[in-house]
Amino acid sequence: MDKVYQEVINMTNKLKSHSEEDPEACIFYNKMQGDYHRYKSEYTKPNSTELYQCKLCYAAILEHTKRLPPTDPIRLSAALSYSVMFYEQFNDTEAAVQLAKETFDAAIADLDTLSDENYKESTLIMGLLRDNLTLWTSTGDNGTLHTL
């Protein structure tokens, strides 16, 4: 598993270096890399280097997503993954809720500009954000988290 993990990280590093001018590509590759670091952190010790790398990738994503509409599925998916990381890996419910809520509220406010092409995917991810917000803000949160 470590070999596959390292191959994906190496591949995404190369692809990221060639995609700085394309915000969607930057977000996609940073998200992929962040997700893989997060997955690896799930089978290594909790405060591992992988978790730190994951956080760096997701932080880079937030910078790149500012150039995309709030309803863009890539932007929504990145925020969903980052908020789940805060909740699951860092046990930081407050940060998870804040990010998910800000993302969801911005998307709702911009919903009328959502293209038909992205409608289904964007609203699905918005539903997952809403479900997680409900779960994280309810008492006794023993439910299942939703992530992509």
NUDO-801924 format. One record per atom (N, C-alpha, C, O, CB): atom name; x, y, z. Coordinates in Angstrom, 1 decimal. Glycine has a CB too. Layout:
CA  X  Y  Z
...
***
This chain:
N  0.8  -1.2  0.0
CA  0.0  0.0  0.0
C  0.9  1.3  0.0
O  0.6  2.2  -0.7
CB  -0.9  0.0  1.2
N  2.0  1.2  0.8
CA  2.9  2.4  0.8
C  3.4  2.7  -0.6
O  3.6  3.9  -0.9
CB  4.0  2.2  1.8
N  3.7  1.7  -1.4
CA  4.3  1.9  -2.7
C  3.3  2.6  -3.6
O  3.7  3.6  -4.3
CB  4.7  0.6  -3.3
N  2.0  2.2  -3.6
CA  1.0  2.9  -4.4
C  0.8  4.3  -3.9
O  0.7  5.2  -4.7
CB  -0.4  2.1  -4.3
N  0.8  4.5  -2.6
CA  0.6  5.8  -2.0
C  1.7  6.7  -2.6
O  1.4  7.8  -3.0
CB  0.7  5.7  -0.5
N  3.0  6.3  -2.5
CA  4.1  7.1  -2.9
C  4.1  7.4  -4.4
O  4.4  8.5  -4.8
CB  5.4  6.4  -2.5
N  3.6  6.4  -5.2
CA  3.5  6.6  -6.6
C  2.5  7.7  -6.9
O  2.7  8.6  -7.8
CB  3.1  5.3  -7.3
N  1.3  7.7  -6.2
CA  0.3  8.7  -6.4
C  0.8  10.1  -6.0
O  0.6  11.1  -6.7
CB  -1.0  8.4  -5.6
N  1.5  10.2  -4.9
CA  2.1  11.4  -4.4
C  3.1  12.0  -5.4
O  3.1  13.2  -5.8
CB  2.8  11.3  -3.0
N  4.0  11.1  -5.9
CA  5.0  11.6  -6.9
C  4.3  12.0  -8.2
O  4.7  13.1  -8.7
CB  6.0  10.4  -7.2
N  3.3  11.3  -8.6
CA  2.6  11.7  -9.9
C  1.9  13.0  -9.7
O  2.0  13.9  -10.6
CB  1.6  10.6  -10.2
N  1.2  13.2  -8.6
CA  0.5  14.5  -8.4
C  1.4  15.6  -8.2
O  1.1  16.7  -8.6
CB  -0.4  14.4  -7.2
N  2.6  15.4  -7.6
CA  3.6  16.5  -7.5
C  4.0  17.0  -8.9
O  4.1  18.2  -9.2
CB  4.9  16.0  -6.8
N  4.3  16.0  -9.8
CA  4.6  16.4  -11.2
C  3.5  17.1  -11.9
O  3.7  18.1  -12.5
CB  5.0  15.1  -12.0
N  2.3  16.6  -11.7
CA  1.1  17.2  -12.4
C  0.9  18.6  -11.8
O  0.5  19.5  -12.6
CB  -0.1  16.3  -12.3
N  1.0  18.8  -10.5
CA  0.8  20.1  -9.9
C  1.7  21.1  -10.4
O  1.3  22.3  -10.7
CB  0.9  20.0  -8.4
N  3.0  20.7  -10.6
CA  4.0  21.7  -11.1
C  3.7  22.2  -12.5
O  4.2  23.3  -12.9
CB  5.3  21.1  -11.1
N  2.9  21.5  -13.3
CA  2.5  21.9  -14.6
C  1.2  22.5  -14.7
O  0.7  22.9  -15.8
CB  2.6  20.7  -15.5
N  0.5  22.7  -13.6
CA  -0.9  23.2  -13.7
C  -1.1  24.5  -12.9
O  -2.3  24.8  -12.5
CB  -1.8  22.1  -13.2
N  -0.1  25.2  -12.5
CA  -0.3  26.4  -11.7
C  -1.2  27.5  -12.3
O  -1.8  28.2  -11.6
CB  1.1  27.0  -11.4
N  -1.3  27.5  -13.6
CA  -2.2  28.5  -14.3
C  -3.6  28.1  -14.4
O  -4.5  28.9  -14.7
CB  -1.6  28.9  -15.6
N  -3.9  26.9  -14.1
CA  -5.2  26.3  -14.2
C  -5.8  26.0  -12.8
O  -5.4  25.0  -12.2
CB  -5.3  25.0  -15.1
N  -6.7  26.9  -12.3
CA  -7.1  26.8  -10.9
C  -7.8  25.4  -10.6
O  -7.6  24.8  -9.6
CB  -8.0  27.9  -10.6
N  -8.6  25.0  -11.6
CA  -9.3  23.7  -11.4
C  -8.3  22.5  -11.3
O  -8.5  21.6  -10.5
CB  -10.3  23.5  -12.5
N  -7.3  22.5  -12.1
CA  -6.3  21.5  -12.1
C  -5.5  21.5  -10.8
O  -5.2  20.5  -10.2
CB  -5.4  21.6  -13.3
N  -5.1  22.7  -10.4
CA  -4.4  22.9  -9.1
C  -5.2  22.3  -7.9
O  -4.7  21.6  -7.1
CB  -4.1  24.4  -8.8
N  -6.5  22.7  -7.9
CA  -7.4  22.2  -6.8
C  -7.5  20.7  -6.9
O  -7.4  20.0  -5.9
CB  -8.7  22.9  -6.9
N  -7.7  20.2  -8.1
CA  -7.9  18.7  -8.3
C  -6.7  18.0  -7.8
O  -6.8  17.0  -7.0
CB  -8.2  18.4  -9.7
N  -5.5  18.4  -8.2
CA  -4.3  17.6  -7.8
C  -3.9  17.8  -6.3
O  -3.5  16.9  -5.7
CB  -3.1  18.1  -8.7
N  -4.2  19.0  -5.8
CA  -4.0  19.2  -4.3
C  -4.9  18.4  -3.5
O  -4.6  17.9  -2.5
CB  -4.1  20.7  -4.0
N  -6.2  18.3  -4.0
CA  -7.2  17.5  -3.3
C  -6.8  16.1  -3.3
O  -6.9  15.4  -2.3
CB  -8.6  17.8  -3.9
N  -6.4  15.6  -4.5
CA  -6.0  14.2  -4.6
C  -4.9  13.9  -3.7
O  -4.9  12.9  -3.0
CB  -5.6  13.9  -6.1
N  -3.9  14.8  -3.7
CA  -2.7  14.6  -2.8
C  -3.1  14.7  -1.3
O  -2.7  13.8  -0.5
CB  -1.6  15.6  -3.1
N  -4.0  15.6  -1.0
CA  -4.4  15.8  0.4
C  -5.2  14.5  0.8
O  -5.0  14.1  1.9
CB  -5.3  17.0  0.5
N  -6.1  14.1  -0.1
CA  -6.9  12.9  0.3
C  -6.0  11.7  0.5
O  -6.2  10.9  1.4
CB  -7.9  12.6  -0.9
N  -5.0  11.5  -0.3
CA  -4.1  10.3  -0.1
C  -3.3  10.5  1.2
O  -3.1  9.5  1.9
CB  -3.1  10.2  -1.3
N  -2.8  11.7  1.5
CA  -2.2  11.9  2.8
C  -3.1  11.5  3.9
O  -2.8  10.9  4.9
CB  -1.6  13.3  2.9
N  -4.4  12.0  3.8
CA  -5.4  11.7  4.8
C  -5.6  10.2  5.0
O  -5.7  9.7  6.1
CB  -6.7  12.4  4.5
N  -5.8  9.5  3.8
CA  -6.0  8.0  3.9
C  -4.8  7.4  4.6
O  -5.0  6.5  5.4
CB  -6.2  7.5  2.4
N  -3.6  7.8  4.2
CA  -2.4  7.1  4.8
C  -2.4  7.4  6.3
O  -2.0  6.6  7.1
CB  -1.1  7.6  4.2
N  -2.8  8.6  6.7
CA  -2.8  9.0  8.1
C  -3.8  8.1  8.9
O  -3.6  7.9  10.1
CB  -3.1  10.5  8.3
N  -4.8  7.6  8.2
CA  -5.7  6.7  8.9
C  -5.1  5.4  9.3
O  -5.7  4.7  10.2
CB  -6.9  6.5  8.0
N  -4.1  4.9  8.7
CA  -3.5  3.7  9.0
C  -2.1  3.8  9.6
O  -1.4  2.9  9.8
CB  -3.4  2.7  7.8
N  -1.7  5.1  9.9
CA  -0.4  5.3  10.6
C  -0.8  6.0  11.9
O  -2.0  6.3  12.2
CB  0.6  6.2  9.8
N  0.2  6.4  12.7
CA  -0.2  7.1  14.0
C  -0.8  8.4  13.7
O  -0.5  9.1  12.8
CB  1.1  7.3  14.9
N  -1.8  8.8  14.6
CA  -2.6  10.0  14.4
C  -1.9  11.3  14.0
O  -2.4  12.1  13.2
CB  -3.5  10.2  15.5
N  -0.8  11.6  14.7
CA  -0.1  12.9  14.4
C  1.1  12.8  13.5
O  2.1  13.3  13.7
CB  0.3  13.5  15.8
N  0.9  12.0  12.5
CA  2.0  11.7  11.6
C  2.3  12.8  10.6
O  1.5  13.8  10.5
CB  1.6  10.4  10.8
N  3.3  12.7  9.9
CA  3.7  13.6  8.8
C  2.7  13.7  7.8
O  2.4  14.7  7.2
CB  5.1  13.2  8.2
N  2.0  12.5  7.5
CA  1.0  12.5  6.5
C  -0.2  13.4  6.8
O  -0.7  14.1  5.9
CB  0.4  11.0  6.3
N  -0.5  13.5  8.0
CA  -1.6  14.4  8.4
C  -1.2  15.9  8.2
O  -2.0  16.7  7.8
CB  -2.0  14.2  9.9
N  0.0  16.2  8.6
CA  0.5  17.5  8.3
C  0.5  17.9  6.8
O  0.1  19.0  6.5
CB  2.0  17.7  8.9
N  1.0  16.9  6.0
CA  1.0  17.1  4.6
C  -0.4  17.3  4.0
O  -0.7  18.1  3.1
CB  1.7  16.0  3.9
N  -1.3  16.5  4.6
CA  -2.7  16.6  4.2
C  -3.3  18.0  4.5
O  -3.9  18.7  3.6
CB  -3.6  15.6  5.0
N  -3.0  18.5  5.6
CA  -3.4  19.9  6.0
C  -2.8  20.9  5.1
O  -3.5  21.9  4.7
CB  -3.1  20.2  7.5
N  -1.6  20.8  4.7
CA  -0.9  21.7  3.8
C  -1.6  21.7  2.4
O  -1.9  22.8  1.8
CB  0.6  21.4  3.6
N  -1.9  20.5  1.9
CA  -2.6  20.4  0.6
C  -4.0  21.1  0.7
O  -4.3  21.8  -0.3
CB  -2.7  18.9  0.2
N  -4.7  20.8  1.7
CA  -6.1  21.3  1.8
C  -6.0  22.9  2.0
O  -6.9  23.6  1.5
CB  -6.8  20.7  3.0
N  -5.0  23.4  2.7
CA  -4.9  24.8  2.8
C  -4.6  25.5  1.5
O  -5.1  26.5  1.2
CB  -3.7  25.2  3.9
N  -3.7  24.8  0.7
CA  -3.4  25.3  -0.7
C  -4.7  25.3  -1.5
O  -4.9  26.2  -2.3
CB  -2.4  24.4  -1.4
N  -5.5  24.3  -1.3
CA  -6.8  24.3  -2.1
C  -7.7  25.5  -1.8
O  -8.3  26.1  -2.7
CB  -7.6  23.0  -1.7
N  -7.8  25.8  -0.5
CA  -8.6  27.0  -0.1
C  -8.2  28.3  -0.9
O  -9.0  29.1  -1.3
CB  -8.6  27.2  1.4
N  -6.9  28.4  -1.0
CA  -6.4  29.6  -1.8
C  -6.8  29.5  -3.3
O  -7.3  30.5  -3.8
CB  -4.9  29.7  -1.7
N  -6.7  28.4  -3.9
CA  -7.0  28.2  -5.3
C  -8.6  28.3  -5.5
O  -9.0  28.8  -6.6
CB  -6.5  26.9  -5.8
N  -9.3  27.8  -4.6
CA  -10.8  27.8  -4.8
C  -11.4  29.2  -4.8
O  -12.5  29.4  -5.2
CB  -11.5  27.0  -3.7
N  -10.7  30.2  -4.3
CA  -11.2  31.6  -4.3
C  -11.4  32.1  -5.7
O  -12.1  33.1  -5.9
CB  -10.2  32.5  -3.5
N  -10.8  31.4  -6.7
CA  -10.9  31.8  -8.1
C  -12.1  31.1  -8.8
O  -12.3  31.4  -9.9
CB  -9.6  31.6  -8.8
N  -12.7  30.2  -8.1
CA  -13.9  29.5  -8.7
C  -15.2  30.0  -8.0
O  -15.2  30.5  -6.9
CB  -13.7  28.0  -8.5
N  -16.3  29.8  -8.8
CA  -17.6  30.1  -8.2
C  -17.9  29.3  -7.0
O  -17.4  28.1  -6.9
CB  -18.7  30.0  -9.2
N  -18.6  29.8  -6.0
CA  -19.0  29.0  -4.8
C  -19.7  27.7  -5.1
O  -19.7  26.8  -4.2
CB  -19.8  29.9  -3.9
N  -20.4  27.6  -6.2
CA  -21.1  26.4  -6.5
C  -20.3  25.4  -7.4
O  -20.9  24.4  -7.7
CB  -22.4  26.8  -7.3
N  -19.1  25.7  -7.7
CA  -18.3  24.8  -8.5
C  -18.1  23.5  -7.7
O  -17.7  23.5  -6.6
CB  -16.9  25.5  -8.8
N  -18.4  22.4  -8.4
CA  -18.2  21.1  -7.7
C  -16.9  20.8  -7.2
O  -16.7  20.1  -6.1
CB  -18.6  20.0  -8.7
N  -15.8  21.2  -7.8
CA  -14.5  21.0  -7.3
C  -14.2  21.8  -6.0
O  -13.7  21.3  -5.1
CB  -13.4  21.4  -8.4
N  -14.7  23.0  -6.0
CA  -14.6  23.8  -4.8
C  -15.4  23.2  -3.6
O  -14.9  23.1  -2.5
CB  -15.1  25.3  -5.1
N  -16.6  22.8  -3.9
CA  -17.4  22.2  -2.9
C  -16.8  20.9  -2.4
O  -16.8  20.6  -1.2
CB  -18.8  21.9  -3.4
N  -16.3  20.1  -3.3
CA  -15.7  18.8  -2.9
C  -14.5  19.0  -2.1
O  -14.2  18.2  -1.1
CB  -15.4  18.0  -4.1
N  -13.7  20.0  -2.4
CA  -12.5  20.3  -1.6
C  -12.8  20.7  -0.2
O  -12.2  20.2  0.8
CB  -11.6  21.4  -2.3
N  -13.8  21.6  -0.1
CA  -14.2  22.0  1.3
C  -14.9  20.9  2.1
O  -14.7  20.8  3.3
CB  -15.3  23.2  1.1
N  -15.6  20.0  1.4
CA  -16.1  18.8  2.1
C  -15.0  18.0  2.7
O  -15.1  17.6  3.8
CB  -17.0  18.0  1.1
N  -14.0  17.7  1.8
CA  -12.9  16.8  2.3
C  -12.1  17.5  3.4
O  -11.8  16.9  4.4
CB  -11.9  16.5  1.1
N  -11.9  18.8  3.3
CA  -11.1  19.5  4.3
C  -11.9  19.6  5.6
O  -11.3  19.4  6.7
CB  -10.8  20.9  3.8
N  -13.2  19.8  5.6
CA  -14.0  19.8  6.8
C  -14.0  18.5  7.5
O  -14.0  18.4  8.7
CB  -15.4  20.3  6.5
N  -14.1  17.4  6.7
CA  -14.1  16.0  7.3
C  -12.7  15.8  7.9
O  -12.7  15.1  9.0
CB  -14.4  15.0  6.2
N  -11.7  16.3  7.3
CA  -10.3  16.1  7.9
C  -10.3  16.8  9.3
O  -9.8  16.2  10.3
CB  -9.3  16.7  7.0
N  -10.8  18.0  9.4
CA  -10.9  18.7  10.7
C  -11.6  17.9  11.7
O  -11.2  17.7  12.8
CB  -11.5  20.1  10.5
N  -12.7  17.4  11.3
CA  -13.6  16.6  12.2
C  -13.0  15.3  12.6
O  -12.9  15.0  13.8
CB  -15.0  16.4  11.6
N  -12.6  14.5  11.6
CA  -12.1  13.1  11.9
C  -10.7  13.1  12.4
O  -10.4  12.4  13.4
CB  -12.2  12.3  10.7
N  -9.7  13.7  11.7
CA  -8.3  13.5  12.1
C  -7.9  14.5  13.2
O  -7.0  14.1  14.0
CB  -7.5  13.8  10.9
N  -8.4  15.7  13.3
CA  -8.0  16.7  14.3
C  -9.0  16.8  15.4
O  -8.8  17.5  16.4
CB  -7.8  18.0  13.6
N  -10.1  16.1  15.3
CA  -11.2  16.3  16.3
C  -11.5  17.7  16.6
O  -11.8  18.1  17.8
CB  -10.7  15.6  17.6
N  -11.6  18.5  15.5
CA  -11.8  19.9  15.7
C  -13.2  20.2  15.0
O  -13.3  20.7  13.9
CB  -10.7  20.8  15.0
N  -14.2  20.0  15.8
CA  -15.6  20.1  15.3
C  -15.9  21.6  15.0
O  -16.6  21.8  14.0
CB  -16.6  19.7  16.4
N  -15.4  22.5  15.7
CA  -15.6  23.9  15.4
C  -15.1  24.3  14.1
O  -15.8  25.0  13.3
CB  -15.0  24.8  16.5
N  -13.8  23.9  13.7
CA  -13.3  24.3  12.4
C  -14.0  23.6  11.3
O  -14.3  24.1  10.2
CB  -11.8  23.9  12.4
N  -14.4  22.3  11.6
CA  -15.2  21.5  10.6
C  -16.5  22.2  10.3
O  -16.9  22.4  9.1
CB  -15.4  20.1  11.0
N  -17.2  22.6  11.3
CA  -18.5  23.2  11.1
C  -18.4  24.6  10.5
O  -19.1  24.9  9.6
CB  -19.2  23.4  12.5
N  -17.4  25.4  10.9
CA  -17.2  26.7  10.3
C  -16.9  26.6  8.8
O  -17.5  27.3  8.0
CB  -16.0  27.4  11.0
N  -16.0  25.7  8.4
CA  -15.7  25.6  7.0
C  -16.9  25.1  6.2
O  -17.2  25.6  5.1
CB  -14.5  24.7  6.8
N  -17.5  24.0  6.7
CA  -18.7  23.5  6.0
C  -19.8  24.5  5.9
O  -20.5  24.6  4.8
CB  -19.2  22.2  6.7
N  -20.1  25.2  6.9
CA  -21.2  26.2  6.9
C  -20.9  27.4  6.0
O  -21.7  27.8  5.2
CB  -21.4  26.8  8.3
N  -19.6  27.9  6.0
CA  -19.3  29.0  5.1
C  -19.4  28.6  3.7
O  -19.9  29.3  2.8
CB  -17.8  29.5  5.4
N  -18.9  27.4  3.4
CA  -19.0  26.8  2.0
C  -20.4  26.6  1.6
O  -20.8  27.0  0.5
CB  -18.2  25.5  1.9
N  -21.2  26.0  2.4
CA  -22.6  25.8  2.1
C  -23.4  27.1  1.9
O  -24.1  27.2  0.9
CB  -23.3  24.9  3.2
N  -23.2  28.0  2.8
CA  -23.9  29.3  2.7
C  -23.5  30.1  1.5
O  -24.4  30.7  0.8
CB  -23.6  30.1  4.0
N  -22.3  30.1  1.1
CA  -21.8  30.8  -0.1
C  -22.4  30.1  -1.3
O  -22.8  30.8  -2.3
CB  -20.3  30.8  -0.2
N  -22.5  28.8  -1.3
CA  -23.1  28.1  -2.5
C  -24.6  28.4  -2.6
O  -25.1  28.6  -3.7
CB  -22.8  26.6  -2.4
N  -25.3  28.4  -1.5
CA  -26.7  28.7  -1.5
C  -27.0  30.1  -2.0
O  -27.9  30.3  -2.8
CB  -27.3  28.5  0.0
N  -26.2  31.0  -1.6
CA  -26.3  32.4  -2.0
C  -26.1  32.6  -3.5
O  -26.6  33.5  -4.1
CB  -25.4  33.3  -1.2
N  -25.3  31.7  -4.1
CA  -24.9  31.8  -5.5
C  -25.7  30.7  -6.3
O  -25.3  30.5  -7.5
CB  -23.4  31.6  -5.7
N  -26.6  30.0  -5.8
CA  -27.3  28.9  -6.4
C  -28.0  29.3  -7.7
O  -28.0  28.5  -8.7
CB  -28.3  28.3  -5.5
N  -28.4  30.5  -7.9
CA  -29.1  30.9  -9.1
C  -28.2  31.0  -10.3
O  -28.6  31.1  -11.4
CB  -29.8  32.2  -8.9
N  -26.9  31.1  -10.0
CA  -25.9  31.1  -11.1
C  -25.4  29.8  -11.5
O  -24.5  29.7  -12.4
CB  -24.8  32.1  -10.8
N  -25.8  28.7  -10.8
CA  -25.3  27.4  -11.1
C  -25.7  26.9  -12.5
O  -26.9  27.0  -12.9
CB  -25.9  26.4  -10.0
N  -24.8  26.4  -13.2
CA  -25.0  26.0  -14.6
C  -25.7  24.6  -14.6
O  -25.6  23.8  -13.6
CB  -23.7  25.9  -15.4
N  -26.5  24.3  -15.6
CA  -27.2  23.0  -15.7
C  -26.2  21.9  -15.7
O  -26.4  20.8  -15.2
CB  -28.0  23.0  -17.0
N  -25.0  22.1  -16.3
CA  -23.9  21.1  -16.4
C  -23.5  20.7  -15.0
O  -23.2  19.5  -14.8
CB  -22.7  21.7  -17.2
N  -23.4  21.6  -14.0
CA  -22.9  21.3  -12.7
C  -24.0  21.1  -11.6
O  -23.7  20.7  -10.5
CB  -22.0  22.3  -12.2
N  -25.2  21.3  -12.0
CA  -26.3  21.3  -11.0
C  -26.4  20.0  -10.2
O  -26.4  20.1  -9.0
CB  -27.6  21.5  -11.7
N  -26.4  18.9  -10.8
CA  -26.6  17.6  -10.1
C  -25.4  17.4  -9.1
O  -25.6  17.1  -8.0
CB  -26.7  16.5  -11.1
N  -24.2  17.5  -9.7
CA  -23.0  17.2  -8.8
C  -22.9  18.2  -7.7
O  -22.6  17.9  -6.5
CB  -21.7  17.3  -9.7
N  -23.1  19.5  -8.0
CA  -23.0  20.5  -6.9
C  -24.0  20.4  -5.8
O  -23.7  20.5  -4.7
CB  -23.1  21.9  -7.6
N  -25.3  20.1  -6.2
CA  -26.3  20.0  -5.2
C  -26.1  18.7  -4.4
O  -26.5  18.7  -3.2
CB  -27.7  20.0  -5.9
N  -25.6  17.7  -5.0
CA  -25.3  16.4  -4.2
C  -24.2  16.7  -3.1
O  -24.4  16.4  -2.0
CB  -24.7  15.3  -5.2
N  -23.2  17.4  -3.5
CA  -22.1  17.8  -2.6
C  -22.6  18.7  -1.5
O  -22.3  18.6  -0.3
CB  -20.9  18.4  -3.3
N  -23.5  19.7  -1.9
CA  -24.1  20.6  -0.9
C  -24.9  19.8  0.1
O  -25.0  20.2  1.2
CB  -24.9  21.7  -1.7
N  -25.6  18.8  -0.4
CA  -26.4  17.9  0.5
C  -25.5  17.2  1.5
O  -25.9  17.1  2.7
CB  -27.2  16.9  -0.3
N  -24.3  16.8  1.1
CA  -23.4  16.1  2.0
C  -22.9  17.1  3.0
O  -22.7  16.7  4.2
CB  -22.3  15.5  1.2
N  -22.6  18.3  2.6
CA  -22.2  19.3  3.5
C  -23.3  19.6  4.6
O  -23.0  19.6  5.8
CB  -21.8  20.6  2.8
N  -24.5  19.7  4.1
CA  -25.6  20.0  5.0
C  -25.8  18.8  6.0
O  -26.0  19.0  7.2
CB  -26.9  20.2  4.2
N  -25.7  17.5  5.5
CA  -25.8  16.4  6.3
C  -24.7  16.4  7.4
O  -25.0  16.1  8.6
CB  -25.7  15.1  5.5
N  -23.5  16.7  7.0
CA  -22.4  16.7  8.0
C  -22.6  17.8  9.0
O  -22.4  17.6  10.2
CB  -21.1  16.9  7.3
N  -23.1  19.0  8.6
CA  -23.4  20.1  9.5
C  -24.4  19.6  10.5
O  -24.3  19.9  11.7
CB  -23.9  21.3  8.7
N  -25.5  19.0  10.0
CA  -26.5  18.5  10.9
C  -26.0  17.5  11.9
O  -26.2  17.6  13.1
CB  -27.7  17.8  10.1
N  -25.1  16.6  11.5
CA  -24.5  15.6  12.3
C  -23.6  16.2  13.3
O  -23.7  15.9  14.5
CB  -23.7  14.6  11.5
N  -22.7  17.1  12.9
CA  -21.7  17.7  13.8
C  -22.3  18.7  14.8
O  -21.7  18.9  15.8
CB  -20.7  18.4  12.9
N  -23.5  19.3  14.5
CA  -24.1  20.2  15.4
C  -25.2  19.6  16.3
O  -25.7  20.3  17.1
CB  -24.6  21.4  14.7
N  -25.4  18.3  16.1
CA  -26.4  17.7  16.9
C  -25.7  17.0  18.1
O  -24.5  16.8  18.1
CB  -27.2  16.6  16.1
N  -26.5  16.8  19.2
CA  -25.9  16.1  20.3
C  -25.8  14.6  20.1
O  -26.6  14.0  19.4
CB  -26.7  16.4  21.6
N  -24.7  14.0  20.6
CA  -24.5  12.6  20.4
C  -24.3  12.2  19.0
O  -25.0  11.4  18.4
CB  -25.7  11.8  20.9
N  -23.2  12.8  18.4
CA  -23.0  12.6  17.0
C  -22.3  11.3  16.7
O  -21.1  11.2  16.4
CB  -22.1  13.7  16.4
N  -23.1  10.2  16.8
CA  -22.6  8.8  16.5
C  -22.9  8.4  15.1
O  -22.9  7.2  14.8
CB  -23.2  7.9  17.5
N  -23.3  9.3  14.2
CA  -23.7  9.0  12.8
C  -22.5  8.8  11.9
O  -21.4  8.7  12.3
CB  -24.6  10.0  12.3
N  -22.9  8.6  10.7
CA  -21.9  8.4  9.6
C  -21.5  9.7  8.9
O  -22.4  10.4  8.5
CB  -22.4  7.3  8.6
N  -20.3  9.9  8.7
CA  -19.8  11.1  8.0
C  -19.9  10.9  6.5
O  -19.8  9.8  6.0
CB  -18.4  11.5  8.4
N  -20.2  12.0  5.8
CA  -20.3  11.9  4.3
C  -19.1  12.7  3.7
O  -18.8  13.8  4.1
CB  -21.6  12.5  3.8
N  -18.4  12.0  2.8
CA  -17.2  12.5  2.2
C  -17.2  12.0  0.8
O  -17.9  11.0  0.4
CB  -15.9  12.3  2.9
N  -16.4  12.6  -0.1
CA  -16.2  12.1  -1.4
C  -14.8  11.5  -1.5
O  -14.4  11.0  -2.6
CB  -16.3  13.3  -2.5
***
